[in-house]
């Protein structure tokens, strides 16, 4: 089931999944985290609303994608500034 009535959860799900892939991962991961939290808050305020699983998946994948890419960026910056 696709939670069409909970857009935050759906956006979080897709951005979280795409944050694992190489392009724009850091940005997508951050947005997936924000949207996932918003989707979970909306599900909590409206008990019958679908999208809880999508919000959790988006939140989890977004967090993993964001942290992984942040580590890569910090590593590259460390290598870059460590040479000087």
HELIX and SHEET records of a PDB file:
HELIX    1   1 UNK A    7  UNK A   18  1                                  12    
HELIX    2   2 UNK A   25  UNK A   45  1                                  21    
HELIX    3   3 UNK A   52  UNK A   82  1                                  31    
END                                                                             
